């Protein structure tokens, strides 16, 4: 019985200390999400042409530059939402040695170029 009373007294004191603003031990900082893979390029433009099987297409950027896109990897990863000819898309990926943008993600974009984010 004496031991039980001692435990109750300890719990009451701890509760009073916490209630009085006593510092609780600091928690370890939450682990942050792993950094996202860096995408070397992100360009937005209007689809000018699409080949027969849909894996290759060209876009024209707001500056008039025409870029050939290879959508194979984005399609296989199910990260491709290619607009019809005349629609706008944002393409993320890396350029190969031939100047073709190998897309890792493609999404539809607003048709108004003034609303597009800057290419990088």
N, C-alpha and C positions, 0 to 999 in steps of 0.2 A: 504494500500500500504506500509505503514511504517513497519507493522508486517511482510509482505512478505520479505522485504529487510533485516530485522533482521534475519529471518530464513535462507536466502541465505548466509548472512555473517557468521552465525554459521556453516553452512555446509561447506563453503569454508575453514574456520579455522580448522574444524575437518579433512577435507581432507588434508590440508597442514600439520597438525600435524602427521597424519598417514604416509604421504609421506616422512616426515622428519625423520622417524624412531621411532616415539613414540611407546611405549609399548602398546599393546592391552591387554585387560584382559585375564588372563590365562584361558584356557578351563579346565573343569574337565577331569581327565584322562578317556580314553575310558574304558568301562567295558570289562574286559578280559573274554574269553570264560570260561564256567564252567569247572573245572578240570575233566579230563576223569576218568572213573571208573578204579580203579587200578586192573590190571589183575595179580593175584598171580603167575601164571606160564605161561611160553611160551617155548615150546619144539619143536624141528624140528627132523624129522626122515623119514625113508623109510617105506611105508605101507607094512606090511607083510601079513595081512589077513583082510578080510571084511566079516561080517556075512551076512546072507541072505537078511535082509531088509536094510542094509547099515547104521544102527545107531550105531553099535559097530564095532570097528576095532582096530588093534594093529599096533604100529610103533616100529622100532628099531632105537634108537638114534645113533649119531656118536660114542658114547662110548660103544655101544653094548647093552645098557639097553633096554629091551622090555617093552613098556607101553601100557596098555589097555585104549582105548579112548571111551567115551560115547558121541556120536555126536548129541543126541536127541535135546538138547536146541539150539545148533548152527543151526541145520536143521530147527527147528521151527521158529527161528529168521531170517532165510534166510541168514545166515552168514557161510555157509559151502560149500567149494569147495574141495571135497575129490578126491584125485587122485586114479588111479587104483593101484592094487597091483604092487609094484616095483617103484612107483613114490614117490616123496618126498612131505611132507606137513609140515606146521608150525601150531601148535595147541596152542590156548590160553584158559586158564580155571583154574579150581581149582581141587585139588585131594580130593576125598571123603575118608571116613574112611577105605575103602577097597583097596585104592591105585589106583582107577580108576580115570583118568583125565576127569572131566566133562567139555567138551568143550563149550566155548561161541563163538569161532570163529575158522574156519579152512580155510587155504588157501594153494594153491599149492606153492611149493618152488622149487628152482633150484635143479637139481639132484646131483650136485657136493657138497659134504659135506664141502669142504674147503670154499665155498661161503656162508655158513649158518652163521647167527649171533649166538652168544653164548646163550645156554639155560639158563633160569632163573626160 
